[in-house]
């Protein structure tokens, strides 16, 4: 599959991370995002408190890490973006799955940028507590100027300006390439994020009522473990927080060197992500404990414990009441901005890499052309008076339908149809210090598609039967199901378009398993594969 010498075809050298540390920081930066801060604490609290950590860890070990390893194995062995890697793995028909993942990432990038723009705005607002005494009204009426469901092109300047700024910075970083752009940004922002959030957590722990908040967060409700929905919530949280199954880790792994360790860094990334989520839970609930103490109510009487409500309504209200509030606000919204930005880079790198390889673009050309289109669409859709509603609906369908469907299809096709599990397992073990056994194939090909398939079907049934957020059915069809239709159509069209280069031309890994001709064994000696299995 690698090009023959003297063929006359010039191939641009594939970009690479400068080393293992750079890759790990970039992968952690991708995994640690907005969901770690505003989703995990509320999900844990609502699903058994301290007891939730049990299904959470089970989900991490049985689904999160195995699928993360699957992404790494595909990206590294076939050394390409999601479309190129899947094509090399299974042929042209499987390339469509790669473009499905690219299109999901494309859609997520459009609205994820808007949330980062909000966080950046609130970072500035924290200096003078501009939201005043009513953060809810300030968010919806003054800042976002939320209108009725529909398509509006009435721009909101307070959102438009930071959104354009975020896109400019993002495209500059993407245009600089993998090592000089994405890696360098993560090397700068990830340590800053950790330091800022640690300072925030330490400050929160010394607030009045912090202990009550931590008790509410960690006190286990053991009866919750008998509820299947709690286990589904755990798998859902792990799945969405690790940036798996929609092209990110496939793309990132493709930039590793040939003999790069895969599984050990994967464990570092997975447990670092989970550690940050628990740290976020401590900081958030210590702060919520203070808020409840100030109002003389119990933690369970508070509203807005997850998502936009937690970050942009509840926390501003808390900041307004606490000593040194502006500093706390700056730390919180600065952390939110940095966490979102490092994740955004990984999402958009999936899109950039796919277009670079298929259409022969440089990183700068992809940033200008593809990124420019993304920026325009993002501004048109999410800096208007209907931006919040469109964002909420698009996020529900892109995540709960698009990403989960991608994971189910990937695991079924790769493990069941193509039966590539042993080959990918062999590859992981051939380059890694931490070896994966046959149970890995069982988890990825058995447990993962069953659990994720149940999540997908139940969510589709709920969205179809009950709608979402009390919004009109026509709006959900237009924005929600319309998002999935756009993803599918985009994947089909991009698959059918002609490659500017030969997608089969890449520096291939040795055949699986090594043949006796390549690795002759002494007479009478048994030939063993690196993972201990007979070749």
C-alpha positions, -999 to +999 in steps of 0.1 A: +000+000+000+029+023+003+041+041-028+068+026-049+101+044-052+105+063-085+067+064-091+069+102-097+042+109-071+052+135-045+036+130-012+036+157+015+052+143+047+025+137+073+026+160+103+035+145+137+034+154+173+068+164+186+067+136+212+046+116+236+041+145+260+028+167+233+003+140+222-009+133+258-014+170+265-034+174+233-055+143+239-062+155+275-070+189+262-096+174+239-112+152+266-113+179+292-140+202+280-172+220+289-189+188+299-164+180+326-173+212+344-209+217+338-223+182+331-205+157+353-212+172+388-249+174+381-252+140+366-233+124+395-255+142+420-288+132+403-277+095+399-267+084+434-240+109+445-210+090+457-225+057+447-224+070+411-187+066+411-191+028+410-210+026+376-188+055+364-156+036+369-172+004+355-182+023+324-147+038+321-130+004+322-155-016+302-164+010+275-145+043+277-110+030+276-116+001+252-132+024+226-105+049+231-080+021+223-100+012+192-098+048+180-060+049+187-055+015+169-074+026+138-058+060+135-023+048+142-023+016+121-038+032+090-022+066+096-049+089+083-079+111+091-111+093+098-122+090+061-087+078+050-082+054+079-116+037+074-111+035+037-077+018+042-093-005+068-123-017+049-125-002+014-143+027-002-177+018+013-163+023+048-149+057+040-185+070+044-183+062+081-153+084+083-171+113+066-201+108+089-177+114+118-162+144+101-197+159+095-207+153+131-175+171+142-183+199+117-217+205+132-204+204+168-177+229+159-204+254+147-222+257+180-194+247+204-176+279+193-206+299+204-205+285+239-168+294+242-177+330+230-203+332+259-177+320+284-152+346+271-179+373+274-186+363+310-149+363+317-150+400+309-183+405+327-168+390+359-146+421+365-176+443+372-203+417+378-222+430+349-251+405+353-263+424+383-289+409+407-308+388+381-283+366+361-312+347+345-328+377+329-294+391+320-285+360+301-316+355+282-329+391+277-299+413+279-270+392+266-284+366+243-317+385+236-335+352+231-364+353+207-391+328+196-382+295+179-374+300+143-347+313+120-337+348+127-309+369+111-311+396+138-276+396+151-267+402+187-235+423+188-226+412+223-224+376+210-212+383+175-180+401+185-166+374+208-177+347+184-157+362+156-127+367+179-129+330+189-130+319+153-101+341+143-079+327+171-090+291+163-083+293+126-049+308+132-040+279+155-054+253+130-035+270+101-002+267+120-005+229+118-005+200+143+028+206+161+032+244+158-005+251+163-027+225+181+001+211+202+015+244+212-019+258+222-025+228+244+009+231+260+000+266+270-037+264+279-039+230+296-015+238+324-031+273+328-065+255+330-053+231+357-037+259+378-067+282+375-092+255+384-071+243+413-071+278+427-108+280+422-114+247+440-092+256+470-110+289+473-144+271+471-135+247+499-131+275+524-166+290+517-193+288+543-215+258+535-188+241+514-189+210+536-227+206+530-221+208+493-195+181+494-217+159+515-245+163+490-221+154+462-203+124+478-230+109+501-239+076+484-274+066+476-268+028+472-304+022+461-296+041+429-273+013+418-304-009+412-317+016+387-307+008+351-309+045+341-281+053+365-258+029+347-269+043+314-261+078+327-226+066+337-219+051+303-233+082+286-211+105+307-179+085+300-187+082+264-193+119+258-164+131+280-136+111+264-140+125+228-143+090+214-161+076+183-164+107+162-129+110+147-110+130+172-088+102+187-084+085+153-071+118+139-048+125+168-034+090+169-026+092+132+000+119+140+020+096+163+053+082+152+055+046+139+067+030+171+047+052+195+033+037+227-005+038+224-022+021+254-002+036+283-008+072+271-044+062+266-047+052+302-031+085+313-056+104+291-086+085+304-078+088+341-067+124+338-100+132+323-119+114+351-097+131+377-106+165+363-143+156+364-141+146+400-121+178+408-148+198+389-175+181+411-157+191+442-153+227+431-189+230+418-206+215+448-185+233+474-196+265+457-233+253+455-231+245+492-222+281+498-250+293+476-276+271+495-261+283+528-266+319+518-302+314+509-310+291+539-321+262+517-310+226+511-288+217+481-316+197+465-338+229+464-314+246+441-321+248+404-298+248+374-273+222+385-261+213+349-254+228+316-260+264+306-281+271+337-253+261+360-225+280+342-243+312+331-271+316+357-263+298+390-226+306+391-229+343+383-255+345+411-230+328+435-201+351+423-223+381+432-227+369+468-193+357+477-163+375+491-138+383+463-165+373+438-149+390+407-117+370+411-137+338+415-157+346+384-126+354+364-111+320+374-143+301+366-151+316+333-114+317+323-113+279+330-144+274+311-130+292+281-097+274+281-114+239+286-137+247+257-110+260+234-087+230+237-116+207+230-127+229+200-093+225+184-096+188+184-131+188+170-121+211+141-089+192+135-110+162+126-127+183+098-094+199+087-075+166+084-103+150+064-104+178+038-066+181+038-061+145+028-089+141+003-084+174-015-047+179-011-049+210+010-023+223+034-032+231+070-034+268+062-056+262+031-080+240+051-082+266+079-090+294+054-114+275+032-131+249+054-127+269+086-139+301+069-171+284+058-176+270+093-171+304+108-196+320+085-223+294+092-215+296+129-220+333+130-252+331+109-268+305+131-256+311+166-250+349+170-286+357+164-317+360+187-325+324+180-290+311+186-296+296+221-325+275+210-308+263+178-277+255+198-296+235+224-315+214+198-285+208+175-264+197+205-291+172+216-293+155+182-256+157+172-245+141+205-273+117+215-280+106+179-250+114+158-221+105+180-238+074+195-249+061+161-213+066+149-200+045+178-225+017+173-219+016+135-181+016+140-179-011+166-203-034+146-187-029+112-151-031+124-155-059+150-185-079+136-185-074+098-148-069+090-136-089+120-106-066+125-105-070+163-075-094+164-055-073+139-061-041+158-054-058+191-022-072+176-012-037+165-018-021+200+003-048+216+031-046+190+038-009+198+026-006+234+040-015+268+005-021+284-008-052+266-045-057+259-060-092+261-088-109+242-113-094+266-107-061+248-122-075+216-152-088+236-158-054+253-155-034+221-174-058+199-199-071+225-207-049+255-201-015+238-225-018+209-252-034+231-251-006+257-246+022+232-273+007+209-297+007+239-288+044+245-294+053+209-327+035+205-341+048+238-331+084+230-346+083+195-378+069+209-379+097+236-371+125+211-397+112+187-425+105+212-420+133+237-402+160+217-376+182+235-378+212+257-414+219+249-404+233+215-427+230+184-425+198+165-417+216+132-387+233+149-373+200+162-377+184+127-360+214+111-330+219+135-328+185+152-335+158+126-323+183+100-289+182+116-288+144+112-300+147+076-272+172+068-246+149+084-258+119+063-260+138+030-226+155+036-211+121+043-225+106+011-214+135-011-179+137+003-175+099-001-184+101-038-161+129-046-128+120-062-096+120-041-069+144-053-043+118-042-043+081-040-059+072-006-042+038-006-007+054-008+006+056+028+035+042+047+020+009+058+027-010+089+040-046+085+013-071+075-007-087+103+005-110+116+042-110+106+050-137+081+078-162+087+096-147+057+098-113+074+105-126+108+121-161+105+123-182+136+150-207+144+141-243+135+120-259+162+112-225+179+076-214+182+066-181+166+048-159+191+031-126+186+040-096+209+008-102+230+017-137+236-006-153+211+005-177+184+010-161+151 
